[in-house]
Amino acid sequence: MPVCQKLFWLEGATNKEMKGNFNHQLSESEIQPVMLLDLKRQYDTIKDEISEALKRVCDSGAFVLGPEVKLLEQNLSAYAQVDYSVACASGSDAILLALMAAQVGPGDEVIVPSFTFFATASAVTRLGARPVFADIDAVSFNIDPVDVKRKITHRTKAIIPVHLFGQMADMMSINEIAQSNRIVVVEDAAQSIGAELQGRRAGCWGDMGAFSFYPTKNLGGAGDGGLVTTRYEKFAQCLKLYHVHGMEPRYYHSVIGINSRLDSFQAAIINVKLKYLESWTTMRIQNARRYHEMFIDAGLDNKITLPETLPSRRHVWNQYTIRVKDDLRNNMKMSLTERKIGSEIYYPIGLHEQECFKYLGYSKTSLEETYNASREVLSLPIFPELTENEQRLVVKAIKDFVESREARRVLPAAVAKAA
Ligand SMILES: Cc1ncc(COP(=O)(O)O)c(C=O)c1O
């Protein structure tokens, strides 16, 4: 950027927090949009198969549960390396049903990360139990086993490690803690289908694993959907009972369940998409590698923190999440938005800071790594069909933002010196 433009940019800056106008040097025609997630690109490649699958469901007349759902449960059991799967209406319900099967109720505590989507903790409160928030590991964003251990009490009934952004939590440590305290482990694998630790998949490590088929997930349907995996028949039986109102036989209820059935349209779509999941995952991994190289080539790896894959893991990159320090994250996001480049903050606030969890009594900074992450994270486009050129545009936009910020810091001193 020419110096005169930089100066103009500086004059445009009002006070500490810039509000927009980060890219005024670009004309409207120079802006090339990059979507955070373009579902249509994927749909276009499997359109005919999806149409056939939906027609099959219409012709069968089986719209809820039925053969497609059964097939999905079999497919997912094989994929997640477990013996049993029970499909349900959403990932949120999958967590709820797993906790119900574990007999979580009033008086119990369930340890969950604070840095996660709301559903991880809301399922706990729905059953009258108390969520206990644990901090995260700063590199992987996943629950910190050391903090989990610290928070175990005689009331702890379950732990929900979340495999955030596509990478598995430290399940060896979590399982060890759980086994020595007779605690149930429910993996929240909503964002991590196909992720692996030591070659074993997400959903097969804990007592149960909860998956989501929400459209933004790596295996997304065309609406809501979820599924619970388990290696244990006793949990599978409970899950099967609880997701249909606790009804067995018909119109006889020994327990109070919920209505959480997967519809056959979703199952049919997901069965089609499952055939492509491995190749889409490979594309996500390639995109992550490419970002890594591009950010290093652009000299940005010491200006922003790049995401890492921890040893013995297969990261499936539901999100590519960088960290931006010095209160620059929000301005960087704004600058990308001006260039029509999609980005998102997962998550801007830890659950322990949420209004509805104030009664639990956490202070903002009581979970330090969660607090820091929520102020620094920014997720960039990483979907499988993202092109190399689009990734280049994302990296260039971040480079321009970082350089303009540096110019802003250096130039006033230089101008003062010259004067
Ligand atoms: C970590 C995590 N857990 C649970 C859920 C809930 O899944 P669903 O939206 O299918 O209810 C999500 C979905 O966003 C999630 O990201």
The ligand as a Tripos MOL2 file, in Angstrom:
@<TRIPOS>MOLECULE
LIG
   16    16     1     0     0
SMALL
NO_CHARGES

@<TRIPOS>ATOM
      1 C1        -20.1150  -28.9540   20.3390 C.3       1 LIG1
      2 C2        -21.5630  -29.0740   19.9800 C.ar      1 LIG1
      3 N1        -22.3700  -29.7770   20.7770 N.ar      1 LIG1
      4 C3        -23.6740  -29.9220   20.5060 C.ar      1 LIG1
      5 C4        -24.2510  -29.3480   19.4010 C.ar      1 LIG1
      6 C5        -25.7220  -29.4770   19.1890 C.3       1 LIG1
      7 O1        -26.0440  -30.0620   17.9740 O.3       1 LIG1
      8 P1        -27.4400  -29.7070   17.2470 P.3       1 LIG1
      9 O2        -27.3120  -28.3360   16.6960 O.co2     1 LIG1
     10 O3        -27.5650  -30.7510   16.2010 O.co2     1 LIG1
     11 O4        -28.4940  -29.7980   18.2680 O.co2     1 LIG1
     12 C6        -23.4410  -28.6140   18.5270 C.ar      1 LIG1
     13 C7        -24.0230  -27.9670   17.3390 C.2       1 LIG1
     14 O5        -23.7640  -26.8610   16.9990 O.2       1 LIG1
     15 C8        -22.0570  -28.4550   18.8300 C.ar      1 LIG1
     16 O6        -21.2770  -27.7530   18.0530 O.3       1 LIG1
@<TRIPOS>BOND
     1     1     2 1
     2     2     3 ar
     3     2    15 ar
     4     3     4 ar
     5     4     5 ar
     6     5     6 1
     7     5    12 ar
     8     6     7 1
     9     7     8 1
    10     8     9 2
    11     8    10 1
    12     8    11 1
    13    12    13 1
    14    12    15 ar
    15    13    14 2
    16    15    16 1
@<TRIPOS>SUBSTRUCTURE
     1 LIG1         1 GROUP 0 **** ****
